[in-house]
Amino acid sequence: MIELPFARDEYQQRLRKIRTEMAKRGLELLIVNDVANQHYITGYDGWSFYTPQVVLVPIEEAEPVWIGRAMDAAGGLLTAWMKPENVVGFPEDHVQRADRHPMDWIANWIVAKGWGNRHIGIELEAYYFSPKGYARLVAGLPNAKWHDADLLVNWIRAVKSAPEIAYLRKASTLAEAAVARAFEVIAPGVRECDAIASIQAAQIAGSPEFAGDITALPPTILGGENASAPHIMWSDRRFGDNETIALELAGVCRRYAAGLARTMQLGKTPTRVSDTAKAVIEGMDAVLDAVRPGTSAEAVEGAWRKVIQRYGLKKESRIGYSIGVAYPPDWGEHTISLRPGDKTVLAPGNVVHSILGMWMDGWGIEISETILVTETGHETLTRFPREIHVKS
């Protein structure tokens, strides 16, 4: 068995919190479709989510149940903490067949357990959970009472334990190594793809003490006009002279992600770039001054907006989100958002990635921090100079 990321008691504590919330909502069974939530509950870790898989949390059982493709059940026995009979594989003849679906088999399994007429909570907004899968599951459980349980587990995840924070600290080290590598290798004439290859090596092997994982979002390096759009992918384009380059990178350890965005300048820094950077850095100082227990998410964003308004700048998108355990295609937890209208009150153990990206006409800059809310204030887990890195 592969060493578990956490002690079994950590998983039991998570289950107690989940079941407490289930009881409040009158749920007798929870079907977990979000891959990150499945890992959070069971420890299961494998690239098997391209076929349907679920985790079942019955209200009264001691252990959850992982159900996925039969060939991947072996991975469950290696990585999940539950007893072997709680790792269940559906047969191969249900994989990618037009005449049957894995959710048919899973529904029959739930009925056989005597859970078919329960009040069932289900995550309806999860990646990799298809409309067809939901339809077949509902058809196979005609006596169930269905309830949308989207984000039930995510909100519990939003408060991190000490062992989770330890992984986030390691992830932050890898994020810093990735940005440092980017500063080393990016230069006029270098291909974007070659820079990305070197950055990814740092993300995976940036520490001699622990391994990095694949990041839920790919590395983003936005040079020249591409920097005006925040999510464009790399190519074999070569960096040019006098480009402003926005970097949005991350480190991941045992699936826990820490984001780190910085900006570099090839050649002389244009006045418009230096002026905007000044505003953004001052805005980050305001964000950090605002982050503490008892402050609302919208108040943090308001502190930022007050600064950039003085500079005549405007940003429509949110400036941060809760971050933690993550699988592709996203490392956000879909709970806390630093934006107007989010009245979530920050609590010790929350971790947010505050990303202050300003994407202008033909150029852009990014600066971010992964921030832990502490008992008395905050701590930036990523610690790296915020000023634009100039490479002449």
Secondary structure, 3 states (H helix, E strand, C coil): CCCCCCCHHHHHHHHHHHHHHHHHHCCCEEEECCHHHHHHHHCCCCCCCCCCCEEEEECCCCCCEEEEEHHHHHHHHHHCCCCHHHEEEECHHHCCCCCCCHHHHHHHHHHHCCCCCCEEEECCCCCCCCHHHHHHHHHHCCCCEEEECCCHHHHHHCCCCHHHHHHHHHHHHHHHHHHHHHHHHCCCCCEHHHHHHHHHHHHHHCCCCCCCCCCCCCCEEEEHHHHHCCCCCCCCCECCCCCEEEEEEEEEECCEEEEEEEEEEECCCCHHHHHHHHHHHHHHHHHHHHCCCCCEHHHHHHHHHHHHHHCCCCCCCCCEEEEEEEECCEEEEEEEECCCCCCCECCCCCEEEEEEEEECCCCEEEEEEEEEECCCCEEECCCCCCCCEEEC
